[in-house]
């Protein structure tokens, strides 16, 4: 739903260096001890291991990753990852390849390298799939904690070689990641892609019960919220599978409150408040209706897209 806004300070090379330097003690691991012979060092890094497997043609590495570097896999942008996925054409032999499963073991790096990188380098506030829940990082007395999970947009079982790929990871809430998305790909439209344009193409719309006249609403049950896509149907499956309409209608009290305030604070009342307080009209309007600034990052607050879209429909902005 919300495009991931990677700031200029989001240094993907830092991520690459962080994970590629994970090292393994050769004589302490059965797989490495068996297959790595006459290596000039007792330990080997993740990237060195990738290149070693390719050079020695272990596990068909040279064929599978022909023309593909570890760096491309680690920090290639989303479009690059899609091209790699399409080129490799994953089958059972690749999913069960012991060298690939060993090399791209997400669990080994998740808590020590990957999540800490996201905590320190991306300002995470809400789930990028639903924009409903806070998934922020916070500090305790002894350590940094987080409320987010990292979803593999291209799932790590089907595409194990993309398990560590930076732009394949989407900070999300537990509900979206573990309960709803699963292995779905949604036409390769991921919040980590530069081309992700959900906010432009899909808008929240409200419909009112037939008993309502001139926005006079008796209670929130008179309101139905629906995401409507314009000019395409690219996001139809995403909206349906992630149960977004159903989940947002549970929170229709937000829209009810906005509509109620429209009745209570017509333009004449807002101007009267400006004259009484000396506070600029637009500021009063923003404060009362909790409006979202035009260029504000929608991931900062829960329900920010809903509020922005309904504000437009109610002609508040």
C-alpha positions in Angstrom: 0.0 0.0 0.0 2.7 2.5 1.0 5.9 2.9 -1.1 9.1 2.4 1.0 10.8 5.8 1.0 14.5 5.0 1.2 16.3 8.1 2.3 19.6 9.3 0.9 21.2 8.0 4.1 20.0 4.5 3.4 23.4 3.1 2.5 22.9 -0.3 0.8 26.6 -0.8 0.5 26.7 -0.8 4.3 24.2 -3.7 4.2 26.3 -5.5 1.6 29.4 -5.2 3.6 27.6 -6.3 6.8 26.3 -9.6 5.5 29.1 -10.5 3.1 31.6 -10.4 5.9 29.8 -13.1 7.9 32.5 -15.8 8.2 32.4 -19.5 8.8 35.1 -21.7 10.6 35.7 -24.4 8.0 36.7 -27.2 10.2 33.6 -26.7 12.5 31.0 -27.2 9.8 30.3 -30.6 8.2 29.4 -29.3 4.8 32.4 -27.0 4.5 34.8 -29.5 6.0 33.7 -32.0 3.4 33.7 -29.8 0.3 36.3 -27.1 0.9 39.8 -28.6 0.4 43.2 -27.0 0.5 41.6 -23.5 1.2 44.4 -21.1 2.2 42.5 -19.9 5.3 40.8 -21.6 8.2 37.7 -19.3 7.8 35.8 -18.0 4.9 33.3 -15.2 4.4 29.8 -15.4 2.9 30.9 -13.7 -0.4 34.1 -15.8 -0.6 32.1 -18.9 -0.1 29.7 -17.9 -2.9 32.6 -17.4 -5.3 34.3 -20.6 -4.1 31.2 -22.6 -4.8 31.0 -21.1 -8.3 34.7 -21.6 -9.1 34.7 -25.3 -7.9 31.3 -25.9 -9.6 29.8 -27.2 -6.4 26.1 -27.7 -6.4 26.0 -26.6 -10.0 26.7 -23.0 -8.8 28.5 -22.0 -11.9 25.5 -22.7 -14.1 22.8 -21.4 -11.7 24.6 -18.1 -11.0 26.2 -17.5 -14.3 26.8 -13.8 -14.7 25.3 -13.1 -11.2 27.5 -11.8 -8.4 26.8 -12.0 -4.7 26.6 -8.2 -4.6 23.8 -8.2 -7.2 21.9 -10.7 -5.0 22.5 -8.7 -1.8 21.7 -5.2 -2.9 20.4 -5.2 -6.4 17.3 -3.1 -6.7 13.8 -4.8 -7.0 13.9 -4.8 -10.8 17.3 -6.5 -10.7 16.0 -9.2 -8.3 13.0 -9.8 -10.6 15.3 -10.4 -13.6 17.5 -12.8 -11.5 14.4 -14.7 -10.5 13.1 -14.9 -14.1 16.6 -16.1 -15.3 17.1 -18.8 -12.7 13.6 -20.2 -13.1 13.6 -22.0 -9.7 12.7 -25.7 -9.6 12.9 -28.4 -6.9 16.6 -29.0 -7.6 17.4 -25.4 -6.7 15.1 -25.2 -3.7 16.7 -28.3 -2.3 20.3 -27.5 -3.2 22.3 -27.9 0.0 24.8 -25.3 -1.0 22.2 -22.6 -1.7 20.2 -23.5 1.5 23.4 -23.2 3.5 24.7 -20.0 1.9 21.5 -18.0 2.0 20.3 -19.0 5.5 18.2 -16.1 6.5 17.8 -17.3 10.1 21.5 -17.1 10.8 21.7 -13.4 9.9 18.2 -12.2 10.8 18.7 -11.0 14.4 22.4 -10.2 14.2 22.7 -8.3 10.9 19.5 -7.8 8.9 17.0 -6.5 11.4 19.6 -4.2 13.1 20.3 -2.7 9.7 16.7 -1.9 9.1 16.4 -0.6 12.7 19.3 1.8 12.2 18.9 2.9 8.6 15.2 3.1 7.8 12.7 5.1 9.7 10.0 2.5 10.2 6.7 3.6 11.7 3.8 1.6 10.1 3.3 -1.5 8.1 4.0 -0.9 4.4 1.4 -3.4 3.3 -1.6 -2.1 5.3 -0.7 1.2 7.0 -2.9 0.1 9.9 -0.5 -0.9 12.6 2.6 0.8 14.1 5.7 -1.4 13.7 8.2 1.0 15.0 11.6 0.5 16.6 12.0 1.6 20.3 14.7 1.6 22.9 14.5 -0.3 26.2 16.8 0.2 29.1 19.2 -2.4 27.8 18.7 -2.8 24.1 16.8 -1.8 20.9 13.6 -3.5 20.2 11.3 -3.5 17.2 7.7 -4.4 16.4 8.1 -5.2 12.7 8.6 -8.5 10.8 10.4 -8.6 7.5 8.4 -10.2 4.8 10.2 -11.8 1.8 8.2 -10.4 -1.1 9.6 -13.3 -3.3 9.2 -16.0 -0.6 12.4 -17.6 0.7 11.3 -21.2 0.2 10.6 -20.9 -3.5 13.5 -18.5 -4.1 16.1 -19.3 -1.4 18.8 -17.3 -3.2 16.8 -14.1 -2.6 16.4 -14.7 1.1 19.1 -12.1 2.0 18.3 -9.6 -0.7 17.8 -6.1 0.7 15.1 -5.0 -1.7 13.2 -8.3 -1.2 12.5 -7.4 2.4 9.4 -5.4 3.3 8.9 -4.2 7.0 5.4 -5.3 7.8 3.0 -6.2 10.7 2.5 -9.7 11.9 -1.0 -9.9 10.4 0.1 -9.0 6.9 3.3 -11.1 6.9 2.2 -14.3 8.7 -1.5 -14.4 8.3 -2.4 -13.0 4.9 0.4 -12.6 2.3 2.1 -16.0 2.4 3.9 -16.7 -0.9 1.7 -14.4 -3.0 3.5 -11.9 -5.3 0.8 -9.6 -6.6 2.1 -9.0 -10.2 5.6 -8.3 -8.9 4.3 -5.0 -7.4 6.3 -4.6 -4.2 6.5 -1.5 -1.9 10.3 -1.7 -2.3 10.0 -1.1 -6.1 10.6 2.3 -7.5 7.6 1.8 -9.8 5.2 1.1 -6.9 2.3 3.5 -7.4 -0.5 2.2 -5.2 -1.2 5.6 -3.7 -1.6 7.2 -7.2 -3.8 4.4 -8.7 -5.9 3.4 -5.7 -8.1 5.6 -3.5 -10.3 5.1 -0.5 -13.9 6.0 -1.3 -17.0 6.1 1.0 -20.5 5.0 0.3 -23.3 5.9 2.7 -26.5 4.1 3.7 -29.6 5.2 1.8 -30.9 6.8 5.0 -28.2 9.4 5.0 -28.9 12.8 3.4 -26.4 15.6 2.8 -23.7 13.8 4.8 -26.0 13.7 7.8 -25.0 10.3 9.3 -26.5 8.8 12.4 -23.7 6.4 13.3 -20.6 4.8 11.8 -22.6 1.8 10.6 -24.0 4.0 7.9 -20.5 4.2 6.3 -18.8 1.7 4.0 -15.2 2.2 3.0 -13.8 0.7 -0.2 -10.5 0.9 -2.1 -11.2 1.8 -5.7 -8.6 1.4 -8.4 -8.5 3.8 -11.4 -7.3 3.0 -14.9 -6.1 -0.5 -14.1 -6.7 -3.6 -12.1 -3.1 -4.3 -11.1 -3.8 -4.1 -7.3 -7.2 -5.9 -7.3 -5.6 -9.2 -6.1 -3.6 -7.4 -3.4 -6.6 -5.6 -2.0 -8.6 -8.8 -2.0 -6.0 -11.2 -0.6 -4.8 -8.8 2.1 -8.5 -8.2 3.1 -7.9 -4.4 3.1 -11.6 -3.4 2.6 -12.7 -5.7 5.4 -9.9 -4.6 7.8 -10.5 -0.9 7.1 -14.2 -1.1 7.6 -13.6 -2.1 11.1 -12.1 1.4 11.6 -14.9 3.3 9.9 -15.2 5.4 13.0 -12.2 7.4 11.7 -14.3 8.4 8.7 -17.4 9.0 10.8 -15.5 11.4 13.0 -14.2 13.3 9.9 -17.7 13.6 8.4 -19.1 14.7 11.8 -16.5 17.4 12.0 -17.4 18.7 8.5 -20.9 19.3 9.9 -19.6 21.0 13.1 -16.9 23.1 11.5 -18.1 24.6 8.2 -15.9 27.2 6.6 -17.6 30.1 8.4 -16.9 28.5 11.7 -13.2 28.0 10.8 -12.8 31.6 9.8 -14.5 32.7 13.1 -12.0 30.6 15.0 -9.2 32.3 13.1 -10.5 35.7 14.0 -10.8 34.7 17.7 -7.5 33.0 18.1 -5.2 34.6 15.5 -4.2 31.2 14.3 -4.1 30.9 10.5 -7.1 29.3 8.9 -5.2 26.4 7.3 -3.5 25.5 10.5 -6.9 25.4 12.4 -8.3 23.3 9.6 -5.3 20.9 9.7 -5.5 20.5 13.5 -9.2 19.9 13.6 -9.4 17.4 10.8 -6.0 15.8 11.4 -5.1 16.5 7.8 -2.0 15.0 6.1 0.5 17.4 4.4 0.7 17.0 0.7 4.4 15.8 0.7 4.2 13.9 4.0 5.6 10.3 4.0 2.4 8.3 4.4 4.2 5.5 6.3 4.7 7.9 9.3 1.2 7.4 10.8 -1.4 4.7 10.8 -4.4 5.3 8.5 -2.6 8.2 6.9 -3.6 7.2 3.4 -7.2 6.7 4.5 -7.3 10.2 6.0 -5.6 11.8 3.0 -8.0 10.1 0.5 -11.2 10.9 2.4 -10.0 14.5 3.0 -9.8 14.8 -0.7 -13.2 13.3 -1.2 -14.7 15.7 1.4 -12.9 18.6 -0.3 -11.0 19.4 2.8 -7.7 19.6 0.9 
